[in-house]
Every structure is written in C-alpha cells, then in structure tokens.
Amino acid sequence: MSWLHFVSWFCGGAVLANAVPHAVSGLMGRPFQSPFARPRGEGLSSAATNVAWGFFNLALGYLLLARVGSFDPHDLACMGTAFAGALLLSLCMARHFGRFNGGNTPERR
C-alpha cells in the first residue's frame, strides 16, 4: 500500500463525517451552514442544498475509500486511517459550528 492510499482513506473518512450533519439537517428540513452560504461556511443554506451537499460527500467518501487502492474494512490500518480522518474533521466541525449553535459554551442549568 502506498502512502497516497492512506491519504485518500484519511480524506475519505473526513468527507464521510462531513456528510452526516449536512444530510441529517437537510432531511430534517432544517437550514445549516454550508460552503454555498454567504458568508461561506457561516451563513445558512436551505435544507435541499444540504441534502444535495451531504449526498455528494457520501459519494466522494465512497470513491476515496472503496475505489482508491485496496481498502479492507477488516484491516486495522485502513479503518484506523479512515476513523482518524473522521474524528479529526468531526472535532474541527464541532468547534466551528459550536460558535453558531452554542455548543462551545453550553450554559449550565
């Protein structure tokens, strides 16, 4: 396996993690931040835009994981790389979107 395969799988995991909030928000009929909003990544996009963006991310994640190299879901190195990408982007997204949704400084009740 080439190191480029691991880069692809890391990015594939990150892209799959990015698909989740967009697809879920869109399927729930809620607007959510997206790269198409103004200001970029901060403004809200429509539910339909987020569904489309979420499913595009799913397709791209599939391509990066399943079609580059020989990704084996039973191989700890393959899965660990994908999970590391998903975890890193998830933590970054939690911090970024927490600014807009109150997740960075939750109030105690």
C-alpha positions in Angstrom: 0.0 0.0 0.0 1.2 3.4 -1.0 1.2 6.4 1.5 -1.2 8.1 -1.1 -3.7 5.4 -0.4 -3.6 6.3 3.3 -4.0 10.0 2.5 -7.0 9.1 0.3 -8.6 7.0 3.1 -8.0 9.7 5.7 -9.7 12.2 3.5 -12.5 9.7 2.7 -13.2 9.3 6.4 -13.2 13.1 6.8 -15.6 13.6 3.9 -18.0 10.9 5.2 -18.0 12.6 8.6 -18.8 15.9 6.8 -21.8 14.2 5.0 -23.6 13.5 8.3 -24.6 16.9 9.6 -25.5 18.2 6.1 -27.6 15.2 5.1 -29.3 14.9 8.6 -30.1 18.7 8.8 -31.4 18.6 5.3 -33.5 15.5 5.8 -35.0 17.1 8.9 -35.9 20.2 6.9 -33.6 22.5 8.7 -31.2 25.0 7.3 -27.5 24.5 8.1 -24.2 26.2 7.3 -22.6 25.1 4.1 -19.9 26.2 1.7 -22.6 27.7 -0.6 -24.0 30.1 2.0 -22.9 33.8 2.5 -20.7 34.3 4.3 -19.2 31.0 3.3 -19.3 28.3 6.0 -21.2 30.6 8.4 -24.5 31.5 6.7 -27.3 29.1 6.4 -28.2 27.1 3.3 -31.6 25.6 2.5 -32.5 22.0 3.6 -32.4 20.9 -0.1 -28.9 22.3 -0.6 -27.7 20.5 2.5 -29.2 17.2 1.3 -27.5 17.5 -2.0 -24.2 18.5 -0.4 -24.5 15.7 2.1 -25.1 13.1 -0.6 -22.3 14.5 -2.8 -20.0 14.0 0.3 -21.2 10.4 0.7 -20.4 9.7 -3.0 -17.0 11.3 -2.7 -16.2 9.5 0.5 -17.2 6.2 -1.2 -14.8 6.9 -4.1 -11.9 7.8 -1.8 -12.3 4.7 0.4 -13.6 2.0 -1.9 -12.0 2.9 -5.2 -8.5 4.0 -4.3 -6.1 1.3 -3.5 -7.4 -1.9 -1.9 -9.3 -0.6 1.2 -10.0 -3.5 3.5 -12.6 -2.8 6.3 -11.1 -5.8 8.2 -7.6 -4.2 8.2 -7.0 -2.1 11.3 -4.6 0.2 9.4 -7.2 1.0 6.7 -10.0 1.5 9.2 -7.9 3.4 11.7 -6.8 5.8 9.0 -10.4 6.5 7.9 -11.6 6.8 11.5 -8.7 9.3 12.2 -9.8 11.4 9.3 -13.4 11.3 10.5 -12.5 12.1 14.1 -10.2 15.0 13.2 -12.8 16.7 10.9 -15.6 16.0 13.4 -13.7 17.8 16.2 -12.9 20.7 13.9 -16.6 20.9 12.8 -17.8 20.7 16.4 -15.6 23.7 17.3 -16.5 25.7 14.2 -20.3 25.1 14.2 -20.4 25.3 18.0 -19.8 29.0 17.6 -23.1 29.4 15.9 -25.2 26.8 17.8 -24.0 27.4 21.4 -22.0 24.1 21.6 -18.7 25.6 22.6 -20.0 27.3 25.8 -23.1 25.4 26.9 -25.0 27.0 29.8 -25.4 25.1 33.0 -28.8 24.7 34.3 
